[in-house]
Amino acid sequence: MFCNQAKEYLSQKNVQFEDKDITKNAQALEELKKLGYMTTPVVVIDRAVIVGFDAEKIDAALR
């Protein structure tokens, strides 16, 4: 649910993103583990790592 919100939000802002499905992509799951998380969504913008859907943090990272 929150993954879909994050994708929709980024799409509405015309932000290109790479959607990685950890249920279908073992490498994506390993990348998530290396970041230290086991929950989704995790949005990475430059060096900012945003866990969960948080529009304010996404906007701040995009500035």
KAGI-V443359 format. One record per pair of residues at least 24 apart in sequence whose C-alpha atoms are under 10 Angstrom apart, sorted by the first residue. I is the first residue (numbers start at 1). GAP is how many residues later the second one is. Records with the same first field share a line. If there is no record, write none. Layout:
BEGIN
I=GAP / GAP
END
This chain:
BEGIN
1=39 / 40 / 52
2=38 / 39 / 40 / 50 / 51 / 52
3=37 / 38 / 39 / 40 / 49 / 50
4=37 / 49
5=36 / 47 / 48 / 49 / 50
6=35 / 36 / 37 / 46 / 47 / 48 / 49 / 52
7=34 / 36 / 46
9=44 / 45 / 46 / 49
10=45 / 48 / 49
13=46
15=47
17=26 / 27 / 28
18=25
19=24
END
